Amino acid sequence: MLSIGFIGAGTVGTALAYRLKARGYNVVAVASRTYASAEKFAITVPGCRALKTPQEVVDITDLVFITTPDGAIGQIAAQLKWRSGQSVVHCSGADSTAILQPAHDQGAQVGAFHPLQTFAGIKQAIENIPGSTFAVEAEEPLKIILRRMADDLGGYSIELKQTDKVLYHASAVIACNYLVTLVKLATDLWQDFGVPRQDAVRALMPLLKGTLNNLENIGIPDCLTGPIVRGDTGTVEKHLNALDKTDPDVAVIYRQLGLQTVPIALTKGKLDGEQADRIRDILESSPVSTR
């Protein structure tokens, strides 16, 4: 059975190792920046040993996952002694397998295996992995192993080329990280009428969950709702008038997002060309900032 080791004992590595072990994979060793972190990882993953150095992990395993922060992956790959037939995989979303070139030069197969998921904490990460998509970049036969691994984790796999990785990861940041930013901006407005942020988030959660459900089950563009798709110019004007007075910076973002929403509304077919032109005029002609 393929022996698997991890270098890096953070949230992604711990969650991935836990799930792999639960699916019968032979996760045997871990090393991290501190031995205490490796020990904590080993406690979470039954049968895994905490080792003091990354080289010890490399020496006793067939497949090594480097799950350190992205900036350290290339340095680790260059510092260690790899062997022919061994596999080395990183879990960075933005970096390609090019950063593992030092391992490849020593005869190892290299790959990337990025879980398209949010990892806010270990418990949440472990729960979120099933159903996730994994972006795989590798050559055969390692590609087969990684795609089967994605299946065994209850997820899906997509194949990416080296040149795809940065745009792929930028897409993930827009969909995930900037969603948090948008909700933060939305709940900021609730402070203006005296509702605490935690209450605002609770109030908005059913709306957010409903939107995600519609995205999954109806899809774009049919899931789009709101004043723009209805051609409701009066409401858009009211929004902008209020935002210009309350928070001009948010008003700028509202305009930009609105302009990106008009084409989606047109594709859905409930907004005609004349209404779309009128909405664009409103979004483009309103003052950008009053500060």
N, C-alpha and C positions, 0 to 999 in steps of 0.2 A: 504494500500500500504506500502511496506517495506520502512522504513525510513533509509537513509544512511548518515553516517558522515565520515569525514576525519580528521586524525591526521597527520599533515605535509602538508605544503602549497607550496611545491616545484613544479618543472616542471611536473613531472609524475602525482602527485596528482591533480594538477590544470587541466591538459589536460584530464585526465580520468574523473574527475568530470564534466567538461564542456560537454564532449561527452555523458556521462550518462544522464545528465540533458536534453540534446537535444533529447535524445531517450525516454524521458518520465519518467525516474527514479526520485525518490523523494530524492534528495540530499538536506539535511536540515541544516547541521552544519559543521563547521571546526574550529580547533584550531591548533596553530603552536607554534614554539619556541618564536616568537614575535607576538604580537597582530596586528602589522602593516601588517605582512605577511598574517595573517588570513583575515584581512580586504580586502587586494588586491585580495585574492582568492575569497572572497564572492562577490566582485564587478564583477569578471569574470563569476561567476556561479549564474545566477538569482535565487532568492528565498532561497539562502544559507545564514545562519547567522554566523558571526564570533564570536566565544566564547573565553573566556580568558584562559580556562584550558582544557586539554584533558579529564579530568573526566566529565566535563559538556557535552562533545560530547557523551561519553559513556552512560551517564545517560538518554539521550533522543533519542537514535537511536537503530535500530535493527541490522544493519550491519555497522561495523566500518572498514574502510580501514586505515591501518598504512602506510603512504607513506613518512616516514622520511628517512634520510640516513640509510643504512643497519645496521650500528653499533649501532644505537639507538633503533631498533625495539624490541629486547629482553628486554631491560631495561624498555621501555614503557609498554610492556605487563605485566611485573612483578610489576610495580608501581600502576597500576589501578585496580579498583574494577569492575569485570565483573559479569554478571548474567547468569543464566541458560537459554538456548534458544537463547541467543545472538550469533551473528557471528562476528568473528574477522579475517581479511584478510590482509596479507602484500603483497607488490609488488616487493620483492627482487627476483633477478634472481638466485643468488647462494645459498641463504638460504632456508631451508625447513621449514615446519610448526613446526618443533621441537622448534624453538625459541619462539613460541607462547604457549608453554606448560603451563606457569602460568595462562593464560586465560582459557585454556582447563581444568585445574585443578579446576577452579571455575565454570565449567559447560557450558562454551561457546563452540560453534563449531569453529574450526579454519581452515583456508585455505590460499593458496598462489595463486596469480593471476598476473602473470608477462607478460607485453606486450613486445613481442620480436620486439623491435623497438628502434630507436635512438632518444634521446630527447635532442637536442642541445638548444632549446628554446621553450617557451610555444606555440607561434604561429605555429612553425614547428611541434611540438609534436601533437597539435590538428589536423593539416592537415594529419599527418602520421598515426594516429591510425586506420582509416578505412582500411581494408585489412590486418591488422597485425594478427599474430598468438599470442594467449595467452596461456601460460603454466599454467595449472591448477593442483593444488594438494589439495585435500579435500575429505572428506567423504560425503556420502549422508546425508541429502538432500542439503547441501551447494554446493556440486559439481554440481548439476543440475542448481542451481541458477547462478553459475559462468560461466558454459558453455552456458547457455542462454544469459547471459550478453555479452559474447564474440560474439555471433551471432548478438545480437542487436546492437553492436558497429560496425557491418560490417566486423567482423573478423572471425577467425577460432580458434579452441581450440585443444590443445593436453593435454593428461593426463600424469603426471609425478609422480614417487614415490619419497620419501625423498632421496633415494640414487642416484637418477638421476640428482639432481639439479646442482651439481658442474660441472660435465662434460657438461651438457646442457649450462651452463653459459660460460664456457671456450670456447665452440664452438661459441657462440655469439660474444665473445670478439675477437676471431680470424677473424671471418667474417666481423665484423663491425669496431672495434677500430684499428685492425692491417691493415685493408685496408687503413685507413687514414695514418698510418705509412708508408706503401708501396708507397702511392702516394707522401708523403713527400720526401722519399728517391729518387723516380723517378724524382721529380722536382728539387731536389738538383743537379742532373746531368745537368739539363738545365742551372743552374747558371754558369757552367764551360764554356758554349759557349755563355754566355751573355744574356740569356733570363730571365727576372724577373719571380718570382714564380707565380704571378697571371696570367701572360700570359701563362706560362707552364701548369697551371691547366686548363685554358680555352682551350688550345690546346688538352689536354689529355681527357677532359670530353666526347667528342663524342665517343672516344675509350672505355672509361669506361662504358658509357651507352650502347654501342653496346655489350660489353661483358656481362653486366647484362641481356640485352635482350636475348642474346643467351643462357645464363644459364637458364633463365626462360622458353624459348620456345623450345630449343634443348636439353638442359640437359648435364650432365657429363656422359661420356667422350666426346661426339660428339661436344660440343662447344669449345673444346680446339683447339687453333691455335698456330702458331709461329714456330720458328726454331726447337725445340725439336720434335714436332709431325711430322715435315717434314723430320727429320733426317739430318738437315742442320748443320753438324759438323763444317764447316768453319765459319759460323756466330757465333756459340757458342764460338769458339776459339777467334774470333775477339772481342766479347763482354768481355771475361775474360781478354784478353791482355790489353784492354782499361781500364777496371775497376781496375785491379791490379795497374795501374799507377795513376789513378785518385782518387780512393777511395777504398783501400783494404778492409775496413769493409763492404762496399756494395758488393764487390766481394765475400766475404764469404757468405753473404745472398743469392746472385745469385746462388752460387754453391748448397747451401742447398735446395733452392726452386727448382732448376733444377733437383736435384736427386729425389725429391718428384714428379716431373712432368713426369719423364720417365715412371713409371707404368701406369699413365693415358693415355699417348700417346700410349703405347702398347695395352691397352684395346680398344682404338679407332680403332686400326687395321691398321694404316697407317705407323707405325714404326715397322721394323722387328727386330728380336733379335740381329742380328749382328750390326745394327745401334745403337740399345739401348746400347749394350756393349761399343761401341766406344764413345758414348756420356758420359756414366758413367766414362770411363777412363779419358776423358778430364776434367770432373767436379771434379774428385777425385785427379788427378795428378797435377793440377795447384797449385801454391803456395797459402797457406791459407792467408798469410799476408806478406807484404814487409816492414812493419814498425819495 
